[in-house]
Amino acid sequence: MTQTAAGIRECLSIFGNDYPTPDGTCIRDYIDIVDLARAHVAALHRLIEERGATPYEVFNVGTGRAFRCWSWSADSNGPTD
């Protein structure tokens, strides 16, 4: 998306148009890159402090808000759903 906005790519390709959504595109949960980095740092701190009850833990760092791919790309400022 950013490459298209910067003129590196001529157009943005969205694949898939047969999903059960209003425009046929799939649904994704987008996350801000800074939030993802913070989640990784928090996970490392937890490992270092050995606060986990087991040798491994699973965390979902999604936002919990899903958006159709086309609704996201239709507005470069973010999702429209």
Sequence and secondary structure as in RCSB ss.txt:
>XXXX:A:sequence
MTQTAAGIRECLSIFGNDYPTPDGTCIRDYIDIVDLARAHVAALHRLIEERGATPYEVFNVGTGRAFRCWSWSAD
SNGPTD
>XXXX:A:secstr
 HHHHTTSSSS       SSSTTS  EE    HHHHHHHHHHHHHHHHHT  SSS      S S  EEHHHHHT 
TTS   
